[in-house]
Amino acid sequence: MAGPVQSIERAAAILRLLAGGPRRLGLGEVAASLGLAKGTAHGILRTLQHVDFVEQDAATGKYQLGAALLHLGTSYLDVNELRSRSLNWADALAARSGEAVRLGTPLEGSVLIVHHVFRPDDTFQTLDVGSLLPLHASSLGKVLLAYGTAATEPDREPGLEAYTRHTLVDPERLARALAAVREVGWAAEVQEMSMGEAGLAAPIRGHGGLVVGAIGLSGPVERICDSQNHPRTGLISLIREAARAISRDLGAARW
């Protein structure tokens, strides 16, 4: 029986390395981490880039997982499984934060809400399960765009709709915002989809660290943000803790 193919083993190791970190990696970092010669690592990265499994940032030359691989990662995960693994954590997040919690996955260029926990008070609320949110104007959508999970590329759209005067409709500004999401590991929307409303979201990862969805909370801007319209650090910690817990239940490694 033939043994393992070394080049495929090395390619798999590179993909796992890129999936396991919160930031892009340079050629030297990849080679050093895996004990490969730079020439060998470069050849594998170029091949992975050719099939869209890896993308290279034009400005820095560093590498990250490509959209094609991320889309493959979401295909194995049934939405019902994602929802069932999230129920307890979403309930706990709503109770601890005092805000509404939603779980989102990509669907045809939008965010599909697959689970919704009401804000724990007596105010009138409408169930959002099954509704669609814009990718570029919601914190859930920004997470899915930032990690390549959503199929829509915002810079290829003929025009991004402005829901409020704060909506990011310029592709370059949106691209910078998505880069910031990847850097810090969470996304925010502050009056970008609806005036007076704000939201936070964090990525949910499955096997191999691939982002398969997002969990977010939303509410009045004065409760989500401080007096400077900056998201409250306590809520950021809560949303990230919930996302990590769900990710662990889905088989993601510690991150």
Secondary structure, DSSP 8 states (H G I E B T S, - for coil): -----HHHHHHHHHHHHHHHSSS-B-HHHHHHHHT--HHHHHHHHHHHHHTTSEEE-TTT--EEE-HHHHHHHHHTS-HHHHHHHHHHHHHHHHHHH-SEEEEEEEETTEEEEEEEE--SSSS-----TT-EEETTTSHHHHHHHHTT-SS--GGGSS----SSTT---SHHHHHHHHHHHHHHT-EEEESSSSTTEEEEEEEEE-GGG-EEEEEEEEEEHHHHB-TTS-B-HHHHHHHHHHHHHHHHHTT----
